Amino acid sequence: MTQSFTRLLAARLDSLPARMQQAARWIAANPHEVALLSMREQARMAGVQPATMTRLAQALGYDGFEALRAEHAAALRHAPSGLARQADGRLPLCAESAEGQALEMLTQAQGQVAELCAGDMLASLGKAAELMIRARRVYILGRRSSHAVAWHLYYALSLVTERASLLDGIGGTGLDALWHAGAEDVLFVCGVAPYTRAVVEATLQAQARDIPIIALTDSRLSPLIAARGVGLIVPTHSASFLHAMTPAFLIADILAALVARADDPGTLARLEGLDRQLAALNTYISQPLEASK
């Protein structure tokens, strides 16, 4: 994504109609495709009409979509990408101590957690929890670095409700279960840039079927954010070559706690039953092991 397009979109995103926002977020997540594919193909992948792509470009001040695509093509010719770019300048193994880098990362994590208490996050968490509480079923999806966050939320919810479903089947069948979802359900998606194609496409399909979407993601321009749903924006910048996922894990913890809180008697009874089963299966070591002599 070019810097010019990023600035224009950040300034005007909220004023755009819903379909244009959907197209804009797809463009933001797929700069390579913008440079290489036809406008009609891009519109199909973004889940909008080709005319929407043209109107979006004009709304942002371009003469037409071709000008927007040419700008992305020029940027693509000169831009490095991938983990190597992320790591460039962040692997000074000989320049500083391990303790120094660890302290930098921990200090940064403290600041990121503090960010979650500001802005609209608290209100958005309340809205997201309410959607999950009222939903007939909560479908949960995340891939690659975001898979662990999705699985963590699914595990926590599975302790207190039978309505959680992780879209992670063996043999690539995980998304098949989403076919049963409807407007009474919720799709929770977790993803950060660069966004995994399967998650973006599943989100677009869910939007087309009016399934409410809770997106735990890293930017207002994320293609996972839908007009009908809630966006939970977390910081992911890191002193390492990997994304910082600690804020996302914390948001997943909070959502699970808010859902559990909505049905205190039922939650307690379910947890008591789980405790009995875990004890019967001798799952955990109940007493500390004595130190060997």
N, C-alpha and C positions, 0 to 999 in steps of 0.2 A: 504494500500500500504506500502511495507516495505521500510525502509530507504535506503537499498542497491539498490533496484530497482529504487527508486526515484533518487538517485545520478547518476546511470548509464544512466537512461533515459534523465535526464536533460542535461547531457554532450553530448549525441549522437543524441538527437531527430531530430535536424535540418538536420543531414546527412542521415537520414533514408528515404527510398522511401515512397511515399504518403500512400500506403496501410499499410505499417508497422507502420507509424505514427498513422493511424486510429486505428489499433489494439492496439498500445501502449496506446493511450488515453483512449480506452475502459477499458483496464486493470487497468490503474491508477484510473479510476472512479469506478471500481467494484472489489475491492480486495476480498470481500467475495465470489463472484462468481468464481474468479480465484482459490480460495482454494477448492471450493466444486464441481464445475461442470466439465464435461469432456471437453477436448480441442475442440472437434468437436462442442459441444453446445456453448462454448464461441465464437468460430469463427463465428457461425451463428448469435449470438447476436451482435457481433462486425461488422458484414457485410463484412467479409473477408473469404478467403479460409483457411481451417485448416493448410495447409502448410505455410501460412503467419505467423501463431502463432509460429510455430517451427523456421522459419527463423529469426523472431524477437528475440526470446530467444537466439539463437546462435549469432546474431549480437550484443547482449548486453553482451556476454561472458559466458552465461550459456551452460551447456552440451546439453540441450534440454529443451523443454517446461515443462517436468515433474519436472526438478530441479527448475524452476521458480515457478511452482505451489506449490511445497513442501515448498519453502521459505515463500510463502503467507499463507500456512496452519499453519506453525509454528507461524507466527506473529498473526494470527487470534485467536489462543488459548490463547494468553496473553494480547490482546489489548482491553481496554474498548472503548466504543463508545457512540455516541449520545450527546444530549444536556447536560447531566450530566457531561460528560468529559469536554465539552466546559466551563461549569460553575465552575468546580472544581478550587478553589482558586480565583475565580473572584466575589464572593459574600460576601465580608468582611463587612457586614452591620454594625457590631459593632466595626470594627477596624478603620474605617475612616468615615469622614463626607460625607453626600450626595453631598455637594458642592465640596469636593475634587475629588470624582469620576466623577462628571459632568465636572469639569475642565480638568481632564485627558482625557475624551472622546472627548471634544471639541478641545483640543490641538492635539490629535491624528488625528481628522478629518482635521484640518488645514494641517498637514503633508501629509495626503493622497491626498488632493486636489493639493498640490504642486507637488506630484509625477506624476500627470496626465500631467503636462507640460513638463516632461522629456521623453527621449527615443523616441520611434517610435509612440507614441500616436497621435500626431498631424497629421502625415502623414497617419496613419491608419484611423483617423476620416475623412480625406478628401476622402480616397478611399471608406469608408463605405457610406458616403453621396452621392458620385457619383453613386454607385450601386443603392441606393434607388431612386435617381433622375431619372435614366434611366429605372428602373424596370417598367414592365407593372402593377405589383401589389406587395405591400409589406406585407407579412404575418408576424405576430408578435406573439411570444410565450414565456410565462414564467409561472412558477408554484411556489406555496408556497411563500417564501420570495421574489422571483423574479417576482411574478405576478404583484405586485404594480408598478415595474419599466416598465414592458411590457405594462401595461394598461396606464401608464402615457405617454409613447411614442405614443401609439395608439391615445390617446385623443388629444395630441398636433398635430399629423399629420392629424387627422380628421378635424381639423380646417382649414387646408390649402390645403388638397387634398382628393379626393375620392378613392385613390388607396390603402389606408391602411385597413388591415383586421386583427382583433384580433381573434386568435384561442382559443376562450373561450366560447363555446356554452353550453347551458343548457342541462342537461342530459348526459353529457360526449360526446357530439357531436362536440366539438370544433375543433378537429383535422381533421374532415371530409372535411373541406374546403380546406385543403392542397392537396387533391386529384386533384384539378383543377390547381395546380401550375406546372410551367415548367421552362425551362432554361431562359425564359425572365423575370421571377419573382425573388424575393429575399425573403429568410426566415431570419428574425431577431429573434435570440433566446437569452434569458437571463437566466443564471443559475450559481450557485456557489456550491461548495462542502458542503455537500453531494448532488450530482446531482440527480434531479428527473428523475426516469426511463422513464416516458412518453416523456420528453423533449429530452433525449438522443436518444431514439428510433426514434422519429420524425426527429431528426437531421441526423441520419444514413440513414433513408429512403430518405430524401431530397438529401443527398450526392449521393446515388445510382441513383437518377434521374437527376443528374447534375444541381440541383437548387443551385445557389450561396447562401452562408450562411454568415451572419454577426453575430458573437458570442460575446456578452457582458458577460464576464466571469472572473474568478479569477486566472487562471493559464495557462501557456503555455502548460501544460499537460491536460488541460480540454478536455473531449470528445466532447465538442460542437464546437471545432475549426476544420474547414475543409480545405482541400487543396485548394479548389476553393471558396474563400471568404476572409473575413477579421476577425481577432481576435482583440478584444478590451479588454485588460487585466486591471482590476481595483483591487486595494487593498481592502480587506474585514476584515482584522484583527480588533479586537475590545477589549476594556476593559470590555465589557459585555459578556453575554453568547450567544448573537445573533450576526449575521454578521453585519458589518457596510455596509449599502447599499447607503450611501450618495454619494460616487463617482459614482456609477452606475446611480443614478438619474441624476447627473450632466451631464454624458455622453449622456443620453437620451435627456436632454434639448438641448445640443449642436447639436446633430444629427437633431432634429426637426427644430432648427433654420437654419441649413445649407440647409436642404431641402426646407424650406420656402424661403430662400434667392435666390434660383435658378429661381424663377418665380415671381419677384416682382409685376408686374401689376396684374397677375392672383391671387396672394396671397392677395393683397390689396382688390380687388373686392370681393373675397370670404369672407374675414373678415368683410367687410362693409355689405354684405348681412346677415351674421350671427348676426352682431350688430342689424340690423333692426328686425330680428326675435326675438332676446332676449328682445328687447324693447317692441315689440308687445305682448309678453307673460308675460311682467312685471316680468322677471326672477330675477333681482337684485333690491336692494334698492338703488335708485338713489341719495338720499340725506341722509346725516347723521341724525340719530335720535336725537332729542333734549333730553337732560338729563331730566329725570322725576323730577318734583319739589315736 
